């Protein structure tokens, strides 16, 4: 498969590119900067959704596209004014790719497109009710993707990613930020201790996306393990991973309101490809903590 990936230097994008190359695919990544180029991530074209290097795309002749680029800064992305602009840029990207012969278009969404439910979330049954501007923008991008795919007669996939974590994530993301705080002997206050979340390691996210594209799967695809852990228990697991005193983990009383207190994936559709999560949470936390340590010497 000849695969083009936007956001190729990002947290999930770099994992996808690395694994796609290892699986024998040809990859062209789109990134805003070219520093730290690495052959294991494939060929990188400098550009953005605002300025797509179409000459490079045409020369590469991709079979499939995976659109990952989006504003992802924790604490900013949910209400960023960039969300509306990214909808329009994503729609233009899908149109441009389809015009140039790409036969399968894939975009990336979020589990918070779904309505709150105590039950596992199912792609074709669980109702949608985006919970913030970020989720609303993702839902509108999906609508634009479906429209382009229908008009152009191309395949499409929409990956709803649950709580991805792992090596390479931003320091401000919840798990890494908690690791650094606890390792420094500072208390970590868990604001929504009873909230139940589905945490999936970034390598399992990348494998799931590639298996779905290789088949290819059509429609929305959940990317989650199907197993939940409370945020409080997760924080205790983080304390264990970094060797911190578990007493530093404190539950906020009363807890803060959570707009989605339960978010667990029903992942039967993805599992139909043969996908199974390979990295248990305890191992994933250990790997992430090891990646944050300074190199020896």
JOPE-V484996 format. One record per residue. N is the residue number from 1. RES is the residue in one letter. OMEGA is omega in degrees with one decimal (* if undefined). Layout:
n=N res=RES omega=OMEGA
n=N res=RES omega=OMEGA
//
This chain:
n=1 res=X omega=173.9
n=2 res=X omega=-168.6
n=3 res=X omega=171.4
n=4 res=X omega=-175.7
n=5 res=X omega=171.7
n=6 res=X omega=-176.2
n=7 res=X omega=-171.3
n=8 res=X omega=178.7
n=9 res=X omega=-177.6
n=10 res=X omega=-176.6
n=11 res=X omega=179.4
n=12 res=X omega=-176.8
n=13 res=X omega=-178.8
n=14 res=X omega=177.6
n=15 res=X omega=178.3
n=16 res=X omega=-178.1
n=17 res=X omega=-178.7
n=18 res=X omega=-177.9
n=19 res=X omega=178.8
n=20 res=X omega=176.8
n=21 res=X omega=180.0
n=22 res=X omega=-179.6
n=23 res=X omega=173.8
n=24 res=X omega=178.7
n=25 res=X omega=171.6
n=26 res=X omega=-173.3
n=27 res=X omega=167.1
n=28 res=X omega=179.5
n=29 res=X omega=174.8
n=30 res=X omega=-179.0
n=31 res=X omega=-178.1
n=32 res=X omega=178.8
n=33 res=X omega=-176.1
n=34 res=X omega=-177.8
n=35 res=X omega=-179.8
n=36 res=X omega=178.2
n=37 res=X omega=-178.5
n=38 res=X omega=-179.0
n=39 res=X omega=-178.4
n=40 res=X omega=177.4
n=41 res=X omega=179.8
n=42 res=X omega=179.3
n=43 res=X omega=-178.9
n=44 res=X omega=174.6
n=45 res=X omega=179.1
n=46 res=X omega=179.8
n=47 res=X omega=-179.2
n=48 res=X omega=176.1
n=49 res=X omega=176.6
n=50 res=X omega=-175.0
n=51 res=X omega=-178.2
n=52 res=X omega=177.8
n=53 res=X omega=-172.1
n=54 res=X omega=179.1
n=55 res=X omega=177.6
n=56 res=X omega=178.8
n=57 res=X omega=-178.4
n=58 res=X omega=178.3
n=59 res=X omega=-178.1
n=60 res=X omega=179.7
n=61 res=X omega=-177.4
n=62 res=X omega=172.4
n=63 res=X omega=-174.7
n=64 res=X omega=179.4
n=65 res=X omega=174.7
n=66 res=X omega=-177.1
n=67 res=X omega=-179.4
n=68 res=X omega=-173.1
n=69 res=X omega=178.0
n=70 res=X omega=173.3
n=71 res=X omega=-171.0
n=72 res=X omega=-178.3
n=73 res=X omega=179.6
n=74 res=X omega=-179.6
n=75 res=X omega=-179.0
n=76 res=X omega=-169.1
n=77 res=X omega=-175.0
n=78 res=X omega=-175.7
n=79 res=X omega=-178.2
n=80 res=X omega=174.7
n=81 res=X omega=177.8
n=82 res=X omega=-177.1
n=83 res=X omega=-179.1
n=84 res=X omega=178.5
n=85 res=X omega=-178.5
n=86 res=X omega=174.1
n=87 res=X omega=-178.2
n=88 res=X omega=179.9
n=89 res=X omega=178.5
n=90 res=X omega=178.4
n=91 res=X omega=177.8
n=92 res=X omega=177.1
n=93 res=X omega=-179.6
n=94 res=X omega=178.6
n=95 res=X omega=-178.4
n=96 res=X omega=179.0
n=97 res=X omega=179.6
n=98 res=X omega=177.8
n=99 res=X omega=-176.7
n=100 res=X omega=169.5
n=101 res=X omega=177.4
n=102 res=X omega=-171.5
n=103 res=X omega=178.1
n=104 res=X omega=-178.0
n=105 res=X omega=178.6
n=106 res=X omega=175.1
n=107 res=X omega=-175.2
n=108 res=X omega=179.3
n=109 res=X omega=-173.7
n=110 res=X omega=178.9
n=111 res=X omega=-179.5
n=112 res=X omega=164.3
n=113 res=X omega=-177.8
n=114 res=X omega=169.1
n=115 res=X omega=177.6
n=116 res=X omega=-180.0
n=117 res=X omega=176.1
n=118 res=X omega=-178.1
n=119 res=X omega=174.0
n=120 res=X omega=-173.5
n=121 res=X omega=-174.5
n=122 res=X omega=-173.0
n=123 res=X omega=-170.5
n=124 res=X omega=-178.0
n=125 res=X omega=-176.1
n=126 res=X omega=-179.3
n=127 res=X omega=177.7
n=128 res=X omega=175.3
n=129 res=X omega=-175.7
n=130 res=X omega=-168.6
n=131 res=X omega=178.1
n=132 res=X omega=-177.7
n=133 res=X omega=177.4
n=134 res=X omega=-179.9
n=135 res=X omega=177.9
n=136 res=X omega=178.1
n=137 res=X omega=177.5
n=138 res=X omega=179.7
n=139 res=X omega=177.4
n=140 res=X omega=176.5
n=141 res=X omega=175.1
n=142 res=X omega=179.3
n=143 res=X omega=178.6
n=144 res=X omega=177.8
n=145 res=X omega=179.3
n=146 res=X omega=180.0
n=147 res=X omega=179.9
n=148 res=X omega=-178.9
n=149 res=X omega=-179.9
n=150 res=X omega=-178.5
n=151 res=X omega=-175.5
n=152 res=X omega=179.3
n=153 res=X omega=179.3
n=154 res=X omega=177.8
n=155 res=X omega=179.3
n=156 res=X omega=173.5
n=157 res=X omega=177.9
n=158 res=X omega=-175.3
n=159 res=X omega=175.3
n=160 res=X omega=-175.5
n=161 res=X omega=176.6
n=162 res=X omega=-171.9
n=163 res=X omega=178.8
n=164 res=X omega=177.6
n=165 res=X omega=174.4
n=166 res=X omega=-177.0
n=167 res=X omega=178.8
n=168 res=X omega=179.7
n=169 res=X omega=-178.3
n=170 res=X omega=-179.7
n=171 res=X omega=-178.6
n=172 res=X omega=178.4
n=173 res=X omega=-167.1
n=174 res=X omega=-173.2
n=175 res=X omega=180.0
n=176 res=X omega=179.8
n=177 res=X omega=178.9
n=178 res=X omega=176.7
n=179 res=X omega=-176.6
n=180 res=X omega=179.7
n=181 res=X omega=-178.1
n=182 res=X omega=179.8
n=183 res=X omega=178.0
n=184 res=X omega=178.9
n=185 res=X omega=-179.9
n=186 res=X omega=178.7
n=187 res=X omega=175.2
n=188 res=X omega=-179.0
n=189 res=X omega=-179.3
n=190 res=X omega=-172.0
n=191 res=X omega=179.9
n=192 res=X omega=-169.8
n=193 res=X omega=-175.9
n=194 res=X omega=-179.6
n=195 res=X omega=-175.0
n=196 res=X omega=-174.2
n=197 res=X omega=179.5
n=198 res=X omega=-178.4
n=199 res=X omega=-176.6
n=200 res=X omega=-177.1
n=201 res=X omega=-174.8
n=202 res=X omega=177.8
n=203 res=X omega=176.3
n=204 res=X omega=173.7
n=205 res=X omega=-178.8
n=206 res=X omega=179.8
n=207 res=X omega=179.0
n=208 res=X omega=178.9
n=209 res=X omega=-177.0
n=210 res=X omega=177.0
n=211 res=X omega=178.4
n=212 res=X omega=178.7
n=213 res=X omega=-179.4
n=214 res=X omega=-174.9
n=215 res=X omega=-12.0
n=216 res=X omega=171.4
n=217 res=X omega=178.0
n=218 res=X omega=175.6
n=219 res=X omega=178.8
n=220 res=X omega=-178.1
n=221 res=X omega=175.5
n=222 res=X omega=175.2
n=223 res=X omega=178.6
n=224 res=X omega=-174.5
n=225 res=X omega=-173.3
n=226 res=X omega=178.7
n=227 res=X omega=-178.3
n=228 res=X omega=174.2
n=229 res=X omega=176.7
n=230 res=X omega=-179.5
n=231 res=X omega=177.8
n=232 res=X omega=178.2
n=233 res=X omega=175.3
n=234 res=X omega=-179.7
n=235 res=X omega=175.9
n=236 res=X omega=175.9
n=237 res=X omega=176.8
n=238 res=X omega=178.0
n=239 res=X omega=178.0
n=240 res=X omega=-177.4
n=241 res=X omega=-176.5
n=242 res=X omega=179.8
n=243 res=X omega=-178.6
n=244 res=X omega=176.4
n=245 res=X omega=-179.2
n=246 res=X omega=177.7
n=247 res=X omega=177.0
n=248 res=X omega=177.7
n=249 res=X omega=-175.3
n=250 res=X omega=177.5
n=251 res=X omega=178.8
n=252 res=X omega=178.0
n=253 res=X omega=-8.5
n=254 res=X omega=-178.9
n=255 res=X omega=175.5
n=256 res=X omega=177.4
n=257 res=X omega=177.1
n=258 res=X omega=-178.2
n=259 res=X omega=178.3
n=260 res=X omega=-172.8
n=261 res=X omega=177.2
n=262 res=X omega=177.9
n=263 res=X omega=-178.8
n=264 res=X omega=-179.7
n=265 res=X omega=161.2
n=266 res=X omega=-167.6
n=267 res=X omega=-177.9
n=268 res=X omega=-178.3
n=269 res=X omega=179.1
n=270 res=X omega=-179.2
n=271 res=X omega=176.8
n=272 res=X omega=177.7
n=273 res=X omega=-172.8
n=274 res=X omega=-179.1
n=275 res=X omega=168.9
n=276 res=X omega=176.3
n=277 res=X omega=-175.4
n=278 res=X omega=-173.5
n=279 res=X omega=175.0
n=280 res=X omega=-175.6
n=281 res=X omega=-178.6
n=282 res=X omega=178.4
n=283 res=X omega=-179.6
n=284 res=X omega=177.7
n=285 res=X omega=178.9
n=286 res=X omega=179.6
n=287 res=X omega=178.6
n=288 res=X omega=179.8
n=289 res=X omega=178.0
n=290 res=X omega=-179.4
n=291 res=X omega=-179.7
n=292 res=X omega=-178.8
n=293 res=X omega=177.8
n=294 res=X omega=179.5
n=295 res=X omega=179.7
n=296 res=X omega=178.0
n=297 res=X omega=*
//
